[in-house]
Structure formats: structure tokens, C-alpha cells
Amino acid sequence: MPPVIRIDDPDDPRLADYREVRERDLVGRRGSFVAEGLVVLEKLIRAGRHPLRSVLVAEKRIEALQPLFAELAAGVAVYAASQAVMDAVVGFPIHRGVLAVGTRAEPDLETVLAGLPPRALVVGLVGIANHDNMGGLFRNAAAFGADAVLLDTGCCDPLYRKAIRVSVGAALSVPFARAGEAADLVGALQDRAFSVVALSPSGEADLVGFRPAARTAVLFGTEGPGLPAVVMARARTVRIEMAGGFDSLNVATSSGIVLHHMVASRVK
């Protein structure tokens, strides 16, 4: 288990990665990301998808976190500070008292697709620009056992701190890759023998009676414009029936409904 390094000075250069977290979120972290909260840290360590560089915790949490520290890889620095010092470094009250910095290790599209099993469920995201929705989509992907998430160029960053937090760490455990433009994403899936399903209020088939193929990719678009016509034209379109006069659900909510159905009704 790595030793706990106690920090008393908010200007200590060893905490540079944690300084002014919100401002750094806006300008980017050049290959790294910040994870916040105990559950997220557990996912980061145990998924092993992204190397962990360091951990910063409030002193009052050291004893309770000892078992988790024992799981850390060699070379990971563990810093502890008083709540006041931690708040000063981060730039706001960090009530969870647990932060970590990881290094991005994102596989390319071909690597992710090549690693999928013969029977697979993939989530494809097009134009998802809201980090809360992104986090919710990853959380649902993990909850219902999706094998991967693919993103087009219009999607926001799943490893943005808020997206990771909303996903409850799922963005750190579910494999994902960038897939170019939306049409490129569809083409890559079809080249790998996936049945591509597009969600839309105007979908031809009702979700209730829909049966997915052994290899199915479900596409979700941004709220409002939805999926582009070029994507809809190349996919099987499916709708969620709603009460009369209403035709819209939050995209993360839709994904939970759809993924549950896909798993429950997939071909045995």
C-alpha cells in the first residue's frame, strides 16, 4: 500500500493537478481527467481501463479508505489534506472529500469493435452535447450490460468530471471509442454485421414488439433535432409509445427503457 503524503500548504506543487478544478475543466487537461467521489474512485481502480496517477483525500477519510488504498497500483501517489486546504486547492467546497487524477487510455474504434463478442449490444451516440445526459447514458449502458459505447464527433467528452460523476463511474468502466461522423459510425457497425436500430418518436416499429438481433447497436440522438436523416435512412427505426399529445423523453431516460427491453427480449 502506498504511503499517505500529508499536505499542509495549498500552494504545494505536488497538488498542481487538483488546482482550480472547475476552471481546468473548461480548458481541458491534456490527456488526463479528474474523478470525484468514493464510488467513482472504486470504479476507476477496479475497472483498470485508465491508469491512475494520484489520489487526494480529506484527512478525515484516511482510515476508512485504507482497504481501497491497498488496491492501488505501485507508483500511485496518495495525498491527504485538511478540508480547508483541500477546498482551497480545488477552488470550491469538495464535500465528497475524494478526488483522483487519471490518464486517458482510449482505444481506437477498430480495437473496440474487434474486441466485441459474437453476441453484443452496442450503444451509439450522435450529437450528445450535454454532460448530464452523457453520464446518464453511460450509467444505463453499464446497468444493462452494453458491450461498448460509440460516439460521433458531435458528442461531448465522457471523461469530463461532471459526466463521470453522473455516470457513477460507468464512463470509466464501459469501453468507448470515437467513430467519426454519424454516417461513419453506422457504416462501421454494419461492416461488423450489426443490426443498427435508431430511436425516434416517428419510428416505424413499436419498441414493445421489437426483437433485437444477436448483434444489435442502438443509436440515440440529441434531444430536439434527434438523429439525422442520413442515419435514420440506414437503420431500423423504433419508437417508444407515449400518451397522446406527448412524444418526447429525456435521452437518458429513453436509453434506460430501450436497453432494458433489448436485454430482456434478445434472441436466446
N, C-alpha and C positions, 0 to 999 in steps of 0.2 A: 504494500500500500504506500502511495507517495506521501511524503511528509506534508503537513499543513503549514503553509507560509503565512504568517500573520502580518498584515499591512496596517500601519497606523497613519500614514500620510496619503491623503487623496491625490497628491501630485506624484506619487511613486510611479516611475516609468514602466514598471512591470505590469501596471494595470492600464496601459495605453489602449488596449483593445476594447476596454469597457467604458472609456471616457465618452461622455455626451452621446449616449446610445441613440436617442431619437434623431439627433442631427446626423449622425453617421448612417442611420437607416436611410435617410433621404439621398445621400450622395453615394451610397454603396460601400462595400467593404473589400473590394478587390480580392475575391476568391475565398472569403471567409463569411461566417454568419454567426448570429447570436441566438442562443436558445435560452428560454426563460421558464423557470418553474421546475419543481421536482419531477413531476410525471414526464415532462419533455426531456429532462436530462436522462432519466431512466431509459426512455426510448432511444435517445441518441447513443448511449453507451451500448445497449443490448442489441440494437439493430446492426451496428458496426458498418454502416454504409458510408459514413463520413468521419474522417479522423477527428478526434477531439484534441484541441490544443491546450486548453486550460479551463479551470472552474473557479468562480468567485462566489463565496457564500457568506452570509451573515454569521458572525461568531456564535450566535445563539443556536445555530442549526448544526454545528460541527458534530456533536455527539450523535445525533440522530442519523447523520449521513455517513457515519463510519462504514457501515456494511456496503453502501454504494461506492464509496471511495476505494474499497478493496477490489472492485471490478474494473477500475481504471487501468488502461494500458500504461506500460512504463513510459516515463518521459512527460506525462501529463501533469502540469503544474496545478496545485490546489491552493488558492489564496483565500484567506478569511479576513474579514474586516468588521468593525463595529457597524451598526446600522447607519449611523451618521456619516461615517467615512464612505460606506457603500453608496448611500444616496448622493453624496457629493460627487463621487466619481461618475455615477450613471447619469445624473442630471435630473432625477425625479425620484420620489419615494418608491423603492423597489420592494413592495410588501412581501412578495414571494420569497425573497432572500436567497434566491438561487439563480445564477447566470452561468453560461458556458459559452466558449467560442470554439467553433468547429471549422474545419477546412472543407470546402466543397469538393466532392468527388462524384461528379455527374457523368454517368456513362452516355455514350452517343446512342442515337436511335437504333442503329443496326445491332449494337450489343444488347440492348434491351429486348428487341424483337427476337433475336436469335436465342435468347435465354428463356423464352416463354415455352411452356409445356404444350403438348398437342391439344389439350383441352384448356382453354384460357378465357378469361374475362378481362377486357381492357377498357379503360375509361379514356375517351378523347375529349380534350377541352379546346374550345375555339373562342378566342376573344374574351376570356375571363379576366377582367381587369381589376376586380375588387378583391382585396386580400382576405376579407372575412369569408366571401364566397369560396375563394381558393382553399382556405383552410377547411371549410365545411365539406367541400368536395373530396379532399384528401381523407378527411376523417371517415366519411361514408365509404370511400374506396377501401380503406383498411378494414372497416367494420364488416363489410360484405365480401371480403377476400378477393378483391380485384388484384390481378397479377401485375398490372402496371398502369401508369397514367402517362398519356402523351399530350403535349401542349403545342399549340401553334404559336407563331411569332407574336400574336396579339395578346397572349396571356401574361399576367404579372408573375412575379417571382414566388414560387412556393417556399423558398427559403428566406423570405422576408420575415422578420421577427414576429410580426402580428399573425401572418399566415401560419407559421409554425405553431404559435400558441393556440390559435383557434382550431388547428388540426389535432391538438393534444398530442403532438409529436408524430402524427402519421406521415407528415411530409418528410420526415427523416427516416422512415422505415419502408414506405411503398416506393418501389423503383419508378423513376420517371425520366423522360427524355424530351428534348425539344425536337419537333418534327417538321419545321419549316412552315410554309403557308398551309392553310386549311386543306387545300386540294392535295398537297404533298402528303399530308397526314393520312387522308383517305386512301391515296394510292399505295402508300407503304403498307397499310393494313390489308388491303385487298391483295397485294402481291404475296402476302403471307397467309392467304386463304381465310381471312377473317370475314365474317358476315358483319357488315357495317350498319348500325342502327342509329337513326337520327331522331332526337326528341323534338317535337314541335306540337303546339296546340292544334295545328292543321294536319297532323299526321294521319296517314291513311288507315292504319291499324290501331285498334284499341289495345292498350297495354295488357288488359285483363286476359285477353285471349292469345297473347303473343307467346310463342315458344322460341327461345334462343337456340342458336346452333352451338355445337361444341366449342367453336372458336367465335366469340362474339365481341365486337367492340361497340360501345355505346357512346355517342357523341352528344355533348352538351354545349350550348352556345350562351352568349351573354344575354342577360335579361333585356327585353325590349326588341332589338333587331333580330335576336335569335341566330340560328345557323344560316350562313349564306346559301343562296340558291344553288350554287355550283356543288356544294356539299349535299344538299337535300336531293339533288338530281341523281346522285351516285349512291344513295343509301336507301335502306328500307325505313320509311318514316312511321313513327309510332307516337301516339298521343296518350295523355292521362285524362280520362273523362272527369269533368268537373260539373258543379252545379250550374244551371242555366244562368247566362249573363256574366259568367266569370271564366277566364281562360288563361290565368297566369298563376304560377307558383314561383317562389324563390328557387333559383337554380340548385342550390344545395339541398333544399327540401325535395325537389324533383329527383335529384340523384339518389337520395335515400329510398324513395318509393320504387324507382326503376331498378336499382341494383338489388334490392331485396327480392323483387319479382324475378329478375334474371336468375338469381341463385336458387330460389325456391322452385322454379319451373324449368330449369335447364334439363337438357336431354341426359338421361341416366347412362 
